Amino acid sequence: MTTIQEMRKLVEAKVQTMIRPNPKPKEQNGTVETKKEEEEKFESTYKQMENPLITPSSFGKRPLYSKVDINCDKWLMTLDEESRLKIDNPPSLADGLSKELEAEIRYLGCELIQQGAILLKLPQTAAATGQILFQRYFYQKSFVRYHFEHAVQACLLLASKIEEEPRRPRDVYNVFHRLERLHRLQQSGHEINKETTRGLAPPKIDVNYINTKQHMINSERRILATLGFVVHVKHPHRLIVAYGHTLGINESRPDILQKAWNYMNDGLRTDIFMRYKPETIACACIFLAARTVEDPIALPSTPFHWFEAFDTSDRDVEAIAHQLVALYVRRRFPNWPRIKAELDSLRSAKNAEKAAIKAKEVAEKLEKMAPGDEKTDPSSGNASRKESPVRKSGEKDRRILGDRDKKDKDRRRKRSNERDGKLDRRDRDRDRGDRGDRGDRNDRRKDDKKDRRKRSRSRSRDRKDKNRNRDVGKRYRRESISPPRSRR
Amino acid sequence: MSSQPYPAALHQSSTQSRTLISQNGQNTPTGGGTPNSGTGAPELDVRQQLLNYQKMFDQAAYPFINDASAYEKLSKIGQGTFGEVFKARCKSTGRMVALKKILMANEKEGFPITALREVKMLEQLKHPNIIDLIEVCSAKSSAPATKDRTTFYLVFSFCEHDLAGLLSNPKVRMSLLHIKTMIKHLITGLNKLHRSKILHRDMKAANVLISREGVLKLADFGLARPFVQRENSNVPRALYTNRVVTLWYRPPELLLGDRSYGTKIDVWGAGCIMAEMWTRQPIMQGDTEQRQLQLISALCGSINQEVWPNCVKMPLWNAMSSDTNTPLPQGKKRVLRSKLRHLMRLDGPDGRSQSDPYGKGKPNEHLPADFKDDDAMNLLESLLAIDPDKRPTADEAEDDIWFYKEPLPKANVQDLMDTIPTSQFEYTVGKGAHAGRGRHHNNQPRPNQAQRQSNAIPAGQYRDTIF
């Protein structure tokens, strides 16, 4: 189509547009000067493009228009004081969760996401994204306040979308449900094989499904809002391969690469992705793999350590390696039912606290309206009523063996809510008698010896919490003796 | 001190305060009373400053997601299946923005993946010819039914006009230079997209915005998705949905059901937009897919193996060609050139061009008398090639000789924008040709129906979507 003439024309025209109008000076001194001029010119144009509202005095202030930054570097939690505080003291601790249990839940959640991703046939990158999202989210929110089960499902759903392999909420629910059943099988000492898993059918579409799905979708939205849409993660998978290539071990020692890869995937269960850049993590994984693989090899350490070429310090590498090694000390899988029970107790304690505060407010209001009238004070009745539902539900748990835990929980919550408002003098008296019977067993009864009739509201709340805790403890003991058997 | 840049000031003040504090603590006799009394005021100042810094660092917390209350909604400027778009003003800075609401209701699959893609892609794409995503912000809805539900808004920089609005207004007079500059911007933006491995999949005049500075910007990435480059044609690639692109701008391969398309579908859209610059209305306005194919055949020549060797491999080829009232009529000639020639030639030195129907615009004096824009025609012909393999890539199109010939494209069309005092919304009022352009063909009202609807719209309302 195009003739040579046309081509020439085109090239000429292009060259014309590319030639700069200002002529180049001949002397050498002159060139230096023009360079400077050009630089100045560049600077001045650059400054023109700048937002005039940003002046040197805006240093350290928030930018005028915050930018969407999907880079995960922003999410390193070691950069500012507040995040560092958060990573050392996750927000769940404020709600009374012990540090060990918090770590346990974190591990369990990550494990579930990993296994769920495998069952959903998601690529490993999606599993990694999901786990990192999960970790980030629960460094901002408390496990007590938000159910990690919902977050796990939401993370799977979200990660599948982020990695362009979308899965339906229904699939995620099915997989999660199966994982739950499998976990229970394992916990009760059964081996996972075709024999034991034969009876596991996909869950029916029922109220439970609809509720869970709603929770999942709400949770997904909450994760996005909490993380500010910074959900796209840079994974060190590719970096490991690149670094291995640079070190020349890709072809000669693929086992090291594989091991490094494994370390990285296992490392997702720790908080290293909150603390270090992916480059650092990739280096640490190769470092550890080269030492722990069968027939270990020495990677270059003179004139400086090889990873320093990738802008990584030995301190960081060692810290990560220690964390990774510590991961393999763990023997037992976290006990899901126990975690659930503990979280439930904390949650109900929290709810009770809230209810008590509310009751107090109501009481104050009523007192204002009718001072001196004890009958209108709902708090005492409320507090004593609170006790029974928990105990009953504890019994129920034993019967149902936590099979319908979620459902049960909802029901329980509903019931307790229903009862919150009611006042029943007779019930209260019976409860009081009840408590007296059990008083000998309770080692924390000293406070109670004081005038029992004129209990203050706060104290009654205290005792109620204690009773609840004791109840839960009982439940544990029973569980540990004979683990719940699954219904098959 | 205030004129100094802050880092230096911070350093200075911190060291200063340290020495001062140590002096006070030790209460050294050598210092006496004079230094303390002398530096009393500055010391306070320094401490105050340090406190301020402390506060500043405390406030700078991750993560950033602002509340939508930082923006003041002014008016609604768009409505469609994708959601609503509002014009808004930033309360703290007064900057104009466009808020695009992410629809969450009836979302069975959770958060829409398209919105996730949009955020991710727009973050990667920082380019003058692509719409600028400023941030994502959230708003808690207060309605009791949807309690505890957050609504998300994408915050874009505000653009005054959209191309559909501009083109449908006969008072907007565009010279060849304006057209060339805008097409250049369009193709540059598209090239950036394709180089970033993203398909736009919804090229149309309504999705092309023009800022007040006269810079054209591609917008609405609601259908866009990243793609994988086909390196080895033997490897089967992931199939995409073929139910994309507004019908009028849909290329023949999509109409024939291709699901392994590539960047060339956007190039066809760019060709349609380019032709629209002269015709002032969408060149092929089919109401069904069959009708659209007929229109394409009528304008660009019949579709057969001669012009497009792979056309028989299309999934719908057999179904379409065996139809009694076939949408693939044979023996049609390619009349694109002859149909558009007079339009494009008229945009010559005589000044009475189609885009200047009243002859009030300045004639293009600097052009030679016998000026014929054959290069523009050639580019358009190649963009609207039936065979996707014969269409140029955006990269090739950007280097077309047309852009290197007189008149050379300018940096922007500021001068054109200056002649338009009002914003685009008035242009979109009751403009039949551009009203009711749905996003998907299945949601799109029939054009004749749209015509009727738009005629019924009272003045002062606009129904077109700019995003």
Interface residues (C-beta under 8 A of the other chain):
Chain A: E6 K9 L10 A13 K14 Q16 T17 L53 P56 S57 F59 G60 K61 R62 L64 Y65 S66 K67 V68 D69 I70 K74 W75 D80 E81 E82 S83 Q140 A154 L157 L158 K161 I162 E164 P166 R168 P169 M216 I217 N218 E220 R221 R222 L224 A225 T226 L227 G228 F229 V230 V231 H232
Chain B: S2 Q4 P5 Y6 P7 Y53 M56 F57 D58 Q59 A60 A61 Y62 P63 F64 I65 N66 C90 S92 T93 R95 M104 E107 K108 E109 G110 F111 I113 L116 V119 K120 L122 E123 L133 I134 E135 V136 S138 D148 R149 T150 F152 R225 P226 D399 I401 Y404 K405 L408
